[in-house]
Amino acid sequence: MEVASLGSLKIGEGFPVRIFAVLNVGPESFYKGSIRTSPKEIKDYAVKLIEEGADYIDIGAASTAPPEIYGTRPVSQEEELRRVVEAVKAVREVTDFPISIDTQRAKVAEAALSNGANAINDVSGFKSDPLLPKIAAEYDAPVILMAAKKKPGDAQTIDEVRESLKNSIQISKEAGIDQKKIIIDPGIGFGKPFESDLALIRDLTRLKTLLKPIMVAVSRKYFIGRVLGLKNPEDRLNGSLAATAIAVFNGANAIRTHDVKQTREAVKVAEAIAKTNKNSETSNYKALELNFIKEPKDGEEIMDSLNVSKQGIQLMKEKTVNHNILLSGITAPAALSLKQHMLSVGGDVAIPKGVIDFEVKRCNVLLMGTTKQIKRIIPKIKKNYFGLPEIAELLLNLL
């Protein structure tokens, strides 16, 4: 996985999960606890966020919360521009701490960068304003690209998220943006069905195939309220921390939050539990075990990221996934036959003692093989006896 450089701050594999603190300067924002509008309030809050352990301050001046849920109103470019410039200048009066600007508008981003902001956070993934990638490239600014096909919230499945992010990354390449300054965001919330948000967090690890650091923003969002029956964002802190911990466990490298201190504590515990990737490094080389490839599509995506030929991808994608399938209630003849079939294609089946001598009539077995190996035996066992055609259907359904 690539490591993103946001100035001196590194984000990605091998570095701590980074905390992006939300500072909203528009009164429309859905969570009122994050809103500061006067220069003094902005300065004081920025200092507080830094003291609580933020790694970045993410300033937003035009709410992107879904209006159908929160009744937010659109903010004109002129108003967003005025708010952003005032906020960036206020923060810069008290600290040189890094700032990202949450905007979809090129003019707003350019004004922020020219007044001392460091990075751009675009929830449209460069789909809203075609001039924004050019501004990012001109200022050599790091970018956070959120998944969006055409607008925030319209990428709802992990495949849609992944495809839209690939498109955003391609736009960034064509604009000349440094590819080591890109972070991706799956786009939790933004009016999509709450079940989609839950699924995206559950499948987050599959975004690692894009080889970019991942930022997740779940803080006090609507899906948490739906799960817990809490309409008021002010009541959603505990749910936010639970979702954050799971996101970190599933591979998030950065978290955007309204609650820095509490989130940092939840992240630290989740990081300690989540240290599952095996990696090794010498002075010249690095090795990282990719334990996030769950299906052939994942293998296809990561090989595409590595610029493998399309022909090569089609030949190899099913070899990237290993399955360990527990089959229950199998007869002894079926277990033995299944083992022979898997051995013939390079896989195997672990069977209990006593099966070979038929001392055990029914048993549980562990089938081990790649997607390609299992697919090769399915047509053969469909024509067999001992209940194997039914097992073939089970395997086909699992794949």
HUWOBEL-V976208 format. One line per field, one symbol per residue. ss: DSSP state (~ for helix, > for strand, _ for the rest). psi: psi as a letter, one per 40 degrees, with the letter a starting at -180 (. if undefined). A space follows every 10 residues. Layout:
BEGIN
ss: ???
psi: ???
END
This chain:
BEGIN
ss: ___>>>__>> >______>>> >>>>______ _~~~>___~~ ~~~~~~~~~~ ~____>>>>> ______~~~~ ______~~~~ ~~~~~~~~~~ ~~~~____>> >>___~~~~~ ~~~~____>> >>________ _~~~~~~~__ _>>>>>____ _______~~~ ~~~~~~~~~~ ~~~~~___~~ ~>>>>_____ ___~~~~~~~ ~~_~~~~~~~ __>>>>____ _~~~~~~~__ __~~~_~~~~ ~~~~~~~~~_ ___>>>>__~ ~~~~~~~~~~ ~~~~____>> >____>>>__ _____~~~~~ ~~~~~____~ ~~~~~~~~~_ _>>>>>>>>> >~~~~~~~~~ ~~~~___>>> __________ _>>>>>>>>> ~~~~~~~~~~ ~~_____~~~ ~~~~~~~~_
psi: hihihgbehh haheiihihh hhhheheeid hdeehhdidd dddddddddd deeidihhhh ehheihdede fiiihidddd dddddddddd dedeieiihi hgiehddddd dddeeeidih hheeffedhe edddddddef hiihhihhdd iheehdiddd dddddddddd ddddefhhee fhiihefhaf eihddddddd ddeddeeeee fiihhhhehf iddddddefh dhdeeedddd ddddddddde eheihhiegd dddddddddd dddegdhhii haddiihhhg eehdiddddd dddddefiid dddddedeee hhhhhhhifh iddddddddd ddddeeaihh iiieddefdh diihihhhii ddddddeddd edeaafeddd dddddddd.
END
